[in-house]
Amino acid sequence: MANTAKVLNIPGSAMVVLIGAAGSGKSTFARAHFRATEILSSDFFRGMVSDDEGDQEATPDAFALLHLALEKRLCRGKLCVVDATNIRAEHRLRLLEYARSYKRSAVAIIFETPLRICVERAASRPGRTVSATIVRQQAKQLAPQLDDDFLREGFLKVFRLKLMEQVEIRRSKAASPRNDRHDS
């Protein structure tokens, strides 16, 4: 019997929020399924502001840039993939506020990768590792939320991905770009 891919239907002008601990496969998934210009990676923006993707002290500045890029893309009706751990509900709420303000759909993709694999992957990243302690903290923080209804947070769709699951992304036609802000 052939392996059938899990189909993820995503609106073409949506904000896609990747959720998972370090090493869960978010960045690899994003690179495999989305254009480089669609991916807004916290690691990339940390590198932009500090020349070091692992520089945690650069995180506030990195997210300021990520949010600016997110706003500009949402305003233009462009698909946005937010590649960060996004394990804290208050961080997701802020992202959802951006999507709402530009009348864009929000989609969550939750990576349910076993902790052991996350730790192994995070430790073996070339050029930048994330300690097992940090990965365990992230997984512990996310675990109780996995039973929550992410739809209630404001996501239009929520997809949960297991390890080694075949996935196909189908995009619906993007709405015409519009600027819904009323600047004076």
ABEGO torsion letter per residue (X at the ends): XBBBBBBBBBBAABBBBBBEBBGAGAAAAAAAABBAAABBBAAAAAAAAAGBAABAAAAAAAAAAAAAAAAAAAAAGBBBBBBBAGABAAAAAAAAAAAAAAGBBBBBBBBBBBAAAAAAAAAABBGBBBBAAAAAAAAAAAAAAAABBAAAAGBABBBBBBBGBBBBBBBBBBBBBBBABBBX
